[in-house]
Amino acid sequence: MNETFDTIVVGLGAMGSAAAYHLTKRGQNVLGIDMFRPGHDQGSSHGYHRMIRKSSFQVDGYVPLAERAFALWHELEEESGQTLLHITGEVWLLYENGKTGNRAGVERSIARGFRVVLSEQDLAGRFPGCRLHEGMIALYEAGAGYL
């Protein structure tokens, strides 16, 4: 093998495959190497689907990365002609005082416009099987979904 490459990606799971794909789109000559044959089930992100959301309880740099990921999933949908991103919304049921910092995180998430609080009646109306235990709150993020 006498060919040279601009980039060699070792590990072709979700992140490695994405890196190889985008580098190739940018004109790089890329070699991808994985220890398993294509179609294996040994990766950390294997399964039928994965949750995806834009929110974070903290201001930690996650949100811009998530927004870019959503844009790239839409781009891949257009290129492939397949629906990959399914926006279903996400419900969080949590004890308001269960962990130190939950209240502050919840308030930041609501203030940043990611989630809304659902009353117990709203929760039961939207999701008939769900009920809150005493001390719990329900948060809803409309823009979340799965891949």
Buried (B, 14 or more C-beta within 10 A) or exposed (E): EEEEEEBEBEBBBBEBBBBBBEBBEEEBEBBBEBEEEEEEEEBEEEEEEEEBBBBBBEEEEBBEEBEEBBEBBEEBEEEEEEEEBEEEEBBBBBEEEEEEEBEEBBEBBBEBEBBEEBEEEEBBEEBEEBEBEEEBBBBBBEBBBBB
